[in-house]
Amino acid sequence: MSKPFIPSNLKLSDLLNYRLKISTVDNKNYIGILLSFDDKLNLVLSETEETRINKRTYAEMRKNNSNNNNTGSSTNNIKPVYEKRTLGLIILRGDQIVNLTIESTPLTSVKDRIEKGANKFGKDRPLAKPRGKIKKLA
């Protein structure tokens, strides 16, 4: 997969419907499609997957790192074990975000999706007569 071209004057609003990888303060990575954001950088992501380092592995890495600092050696032979889980639709707080990376461009443009949806379901128009009966309240 080729990397998308990123112009220098890119805004976050230009990244709507892009697949993004977001790193957070607590060493978790989220990969999802950007649906919306606000002025505090709170993000709404769909089809989101969370990736994080296993707690046991993280504890071993910290222990090994502290032992290496005491002895002066810098060998780290522990490979991190990652856990993945699917979250779906999430809201990610802006104050937790450390890094934001583009994973891929939108699969289809918004215009194409709207046209396909209109062809599939027909044109949106009001019904001539309501189909349900409304009960009168006394």
N, C-alpha and C positions, 0 to 999 in steps of 0.2 A: 504494500500500500504506500503510495507516495504522500509526502507531506504537503498540506495545502499551502498556497502562497499567502503570506501574512503581510498586509501593507503596514506602513509605519504609523498611519493615523487611524488605526483600528479602534472601534468603540465596542463596549460590551453589548450594546444593542445590535451590532452587526453579527454577533455570535449566537443569536437566537436560533434554535433547532440544530445547532452544532453539537457533536458529541465531545464532552470535555472531561478531563481528568483533574480532580481537585484534591489537593493535599491539605490536611487539617493539622491543627496544633497537637492533637493527640495521636499522631502518627498513623492516621487512617487515610486511605485513598478512596475517593468516590469517582466512578465513571458513569456518566449519564448524559441525557440530552437536555440542554438548557431550554426551559420553557419561559421563565420569567425571572426578573430581578427587581430590586428596589434601590433607593439611594443609600442604604446601609450595607449593600452588597449581599443581602439575603437572597439565596438562589432557590428556584424551584426546578428540580431535576426529575425527569421521568426515565423509566427503564434503568434504574440505578443499581449498580453493583458496588458493594463495599469490600475493600481488601485491607486486611490488617495483619500484623505480625502476631503469631500465637503467643499467649501470655507466658507460657512456660519457656519458649524460646527467647522471648524478650527478657525475662528474668535471668536466664543463663547468659545472655549477651551482656547484660549490665554487670553481672557478677564477674564474668571473664574480663570485661573492660576495667573494672576496678582493680582486679588482681594484676592486670598488665600494667596499669599505672603505678602500682606499688613496686613491681619488680623492674620496670623499665623496658620490658619487651613489648613488641607491638603485634604479636601474632594473634590472629583471630580465626580459629578454625571452625567456628559454629556458623552454619548456614541458616538463615532465617526461614521459618516455616510460615507460609502465608495462609490465612483463612479467607475464603470468599463466601459472600452470601448476597442474594438478590433482595433488594429492598423495594423496588418499584418506584412510586412517586414519593419524593421527599422534599422537605424544606430545610435548607442548610443555612445556618446562621452565618452572617458575614464576618463576625468577630472571630470565628473559628478557622477561617480560610487563610492558608499560608501561600499556596501556589495554585495557579490555574493554567492548564495546558490544553491545547486543542488536540483531540484524538483523531477526529475525522470531520469532514464537511457533512451537511445534511444529505441524506440519501436521495430525497426528492425535494424539489422546491415547493414552497407553500402554494404557489399558483397552480402547479401541477396536481397537488393533492386536492385542492378545492375543485378543480375541473373534473378529476376522477370521481370525487364524491358526488358532484352534481349529475354526472352521467349515470352513476350507479343508482341513485335514489330518485332521480327526476328533479325537476325544478321546484324550488320552494315557493309555495303559493298557499294562501289561506283556503280552507275548505268552504264550500258553498253553504253547507248546513253542518251544524255541530253534530257529531256522531253520538255523544253521550247525552243522557237525559238529566236535566237539572231538576232536583226536587225543591219544591217551594217550602220554605220554612214558615210556620204560622205566625 
